[in-house]
Amino acid sequence: MVQFQGSLQQKKGVGAKLMTTVKTHLKTIDINAIILFTGKDYFPFDFYLKSGFNTMEEMRMMHFGQVE
């Protein structure tokens, strides 16, 4: 599932409510973890930290070839 809150909806609690709903639903279907990738220099990184996510230092994003 991908969800993005436009700038008009940011800082109003919409994303936090959505995250709470998603976490609650996942628990009901026995999914106990969420792993996601986001850039450290973008707004979502801080949002995810505030939502209880932790960085996984042992993980690294890798690619081969040209990335635009």
Secondary structure, DSSP 4 states (H G I P E B T S, - for coil): ------TTTTTTTHHHHHHHHHHHHHHHTT---------TTSHHHHHHHHTT----TT------S---
